[in-house]
Amino acid sequence: MRQTPLFSGIIYIVLGLLFTYFAVQNVNEDGWGFFSYLLVLLATFDLGSGIRMVLFHFKLKNFQKKS
């Protein structure tokens, strides 16, 4: 089965939200350390990639509809 950009984007967004949750929990327990920054960095990349893939899905769908 072939994955669509929409499905991949949703998975990336969910992972980004999960990493954000873990980062908030880690900062509340231990303060800002290396692991907290790493989690925030991973969350940022995942959320950005997810949003970009969802937008790409809608652009691709719109382009196919016009053709």
Secondary structure, DSSP 8 states (H G I E B T S, - for coil): ----HHHHHHHHHHHHHHHHHHHHHHHHHH-S-HHHHHHHHHHHHHHHHHHHHHHHHHHHHHHHHH-
